[in-house]
């Protein structure tokens, strides 16, 4: 079964339909590439997918060990390069508000974050800079 159906809506905008759930995502070309920048760009989604995937895998590891990470956030910054235009770096900063973790818990969460499928799917030339703010 297909994962999604993407429709070009004109004006450098797409609408992606997640076929299993019916949820939709709109993308726009960024302002620096002829677009309106009114929604995530496809490369924004690429970078954001890494942060989301890392949090998800951390959540699985945390649930298996009864570690509460609810409310944890990550801020994602995408760096673009030229020739060819592509994502060259993704910076992710995790913040764990109001929680105290043991050294063992920190190690488990950090290690699990760096084993997410998106991490392994990205080209090795894309630099991944990850910070954990405990």
C-alpha positions as CSV (number, residue, x, y, z in Angstrom):
1,X,0.0,0.0,0.0
2,X,1.2,3.5,-0.8
3,X,2.2,5.8,2.1
4,X,0.9,9.1,0.7
5,X,-0.6,10.9,-2.2
6,X,1.0,14.3,-3.0
7,X,-0.9,16.8,-5.2
8,X,0.7,19.9,-6.7
9,X,-1.7,22.8,-5.9
10,X,0.0,25.5,-8.0
11,X,2.0,28.5,-6.8
12,X,4.8,26.2,-5.6
13,X,2.5,24.5,-3.0
14,X,1.8,20.8,-2.5
15,X,-0.7,19.0,-0.3
16,X,0.4,15.5,1.0
17,X,-2.3,13.2,2.2
18,X,-1.3,10.4,4.6
19,X,-3.4,7.5,3.2
20,X,-3.7,5.5,6.4
21,X,-4.8,8.4,8.7
22,X,-6.2,11.0,6.3
23,X,-4.0,13.7,7.8
24,X,-2.6,16.3,5.5
25,X,0.5,18.4,5.2
26,X,0.9,21.5,3.1
27,X,4.3,22.5,1.8
28,X,5.4,25.8,0.2
29,X,8.7,26.7,-1.5
30,X,10.8,28.9,0.8
31,X,11.1,32.6,0.2
32,X,14.7,32.2,-0.8
33,X,13.7,29.8,-3.5
34,X,10.8,31.6,-5.3
35,X,8.1,30.7,-2.8
36,X,5.8,32.3,-0.3
37,X,7.2,30.4,2.7
38,X,3.7,30.1,4.2
39,X,4.2,26.4,5.3
40,X,7.0,23.9,5.8
41,X,9.2,23.5,2.7
42,X,10.1,20.0,1.7
43,X,13.6,20.4,3.1
44,X,12.1,21.8,6.4
45,X,10.2,18.5,6.6
46,X,13.3,16.5,6.0
47,X,15.1,18.2,8.9
48,X,12.0,18.2,11.1
49,X,11.6,14.5,10.4
50,X,14.9,13.8,12.0
51,X,13.9,15.6,15.2
52,X,10.5,13.9,15.3
53,X,12.1,10.5,14.6
54,X,14.7,11.0,17.3
55,X,12.0,12.0,19.9
56,X,9.9,9.0,18.9
57,X,12.7,6.5,19.3
58,X,13.7,8.1,22.6
59,X,10.0,7.8,23.6
60,X,10.1,4.1,22.9
61,X,13.3,3.6,24.9
62,X,11.9,5.7,27.8
63,X,8.6,3.8,27.9
64,X,10.4,0.5,28.1
65,X,12.3,1.8,31.1
66,X,9.6,3.8,32.8
67,X,11.4,7.1,32.1
68,X,9.1,10.1,31.8
69,X,10.1,12.4,28.9
70,X,6.7,13.9,28.2
71,X,7.0,17.6,27.3
72,X,10.6,17.1,25.9
73,X,11.2,19.4,22.9
74,X,13.7,19.7,20.2
75,X,14.5,22.7,18.2
76,X,15.6,22.0,14.6
77,X,17.7,24.2,12.4
78,X,18.3,23.4,8.8
79,X,21.3,24.7,7.0
80,X,21.2,24.9,3.2
81,X,24.1,24.7,0.8
82,X,24.5,25.5,-2.9
83,X,25.9,23.8,-6.0
84,X,23.8,21.8,-5.7
85,X,21.1,23.3,-3.5
86,X,20.7,20.8,-0.7
87,X,20.5,20.4,3.1
88,X,24.1,20.3,4.3
89,X,23.6,20.4,8.1
90,X,20.8,19.7,10.6
91,X,21.2,21.1,14.1
92,X,18.9,19.7,16.8
93,X,18.8,20.9,20.4
94,X,16.8,18.7,22.9
95,X,15.4,20.3,26.1
96,X,14.1,18.2,29.0
97,X,12.2,20.7,31.2
98,X,11.8,20.0,34.9
99,X,13.2,16.6,34.9
100,X,16.2,15.0,36.6
101,X,17.8,12.0,34.9
102,X,20.5,9.6,36.1
103,X,23.7,9.2,34.0
104,X,22.4,5.8,32.8
105,X,19.1,7.3,31.7
106,X,20.8,10.1,29.8
107,X,23.1,7.6,28.1
108,X,20.1,5.4,27.1
109,X,18.2,8.4,25.7
110,X,21.1,9.9,23.8
111,X,22.1,6.5,22.3
112,X,18.5,5.7,21.3
113,X,18.0,9.1,19.6
114,X,21.0,8.5,17.4
115,X,19.6,5.1,16.2
116,X,16.4,6.4,14.6
117,X,15.6,5.3,11.1
118,X,15.8,8.9,9.7
119,X,19.3,9.3,11.2
120,X,20.4,6.2,9.2
121,X,18.5,7.2,6.1
122,X,20.2,10.6,5.7
123,X,23.2,10.8,3.4
124,X,26.4,10.8,5.4
125,X,27.4,14.1,3.9
126,X,24.6,15.8,5.9
127,X,26.2,16.9,9.1
128,X,24.1,16.2,12.2
129,X,24.8,18.4,15.2
130,X,22.9,17.3,18.3
131,X,22.8,18.9,21.7
132,X,21.1,17.5,24.8
133,X,20.2,20.1,27.4
134,X,19.6,18.2,30.6
